[in-house]
């Protein structure tokens, strides 16, 4: 069985992906409603968000082009200096855009 990726088939794929995302998010909230939030659980949740970020950015740093690497480096340095994520991300995007423009 194959699904066309044009027209109606693409809509089905998007709807299935949206449903799976919704179920996993709601399921996580439902399961965590039975777990008492202790100090160790809070530490685990805090560490998990950082590990997901590293897992997303590492392939970009290894396989990305120089514009992507410059954006990561700019964002990291500006985050260390400014300690504010939104301006740091904006500077990283700006660095990649300028590098790719030149």
Rosetta blueprint (number, residue, H / E / L):
1 X L
2 X L
3 X L
4 X L
5 X L
6 X L
7 X L
8 X H
9 X H
10 X H
11 X H
12 X H
13 X H
14 X H
15 X H
16 X H
17 X H
18 X H
19 X H
20 X H
21 X H
22 X H
23 X H
24 X H
25 X H
26 X H
27 X H
28 X H
29 X H
30 X H
31 X H
32 X H
33 X L
34 X L
35 X L
36 X L
37 X L
38 X L
39 X H
40 X H
41 X H
42 X H
43 X H
44 X H
45 X H
46 X H
47 X H
48 X H
49 X H
50 X H
51 X H
52 X H
53 X H
54 X H
55 X H
56 X H
57 X H
58 X H
59 X H
60 X H
61 X H
62 X H
63 X H
64 X L
65 X L
66 X H
67 X H
68 X H
69 X H
70 X H
71 X H
72 X H
73 X H
74 X H
75 X H
76 X H
77 X H
78 X H
79 X H
80 X H
81 X H
82 X H
83 X L
84 X L
85 X H
86 X H
87 X H
88 X H
89 X H
90 X H
91 X H
92 X H
93 X H
94 X H
95 X H
96 X H
97 X H
98 X H
99 X H
100 X H
101 X H
102 X L
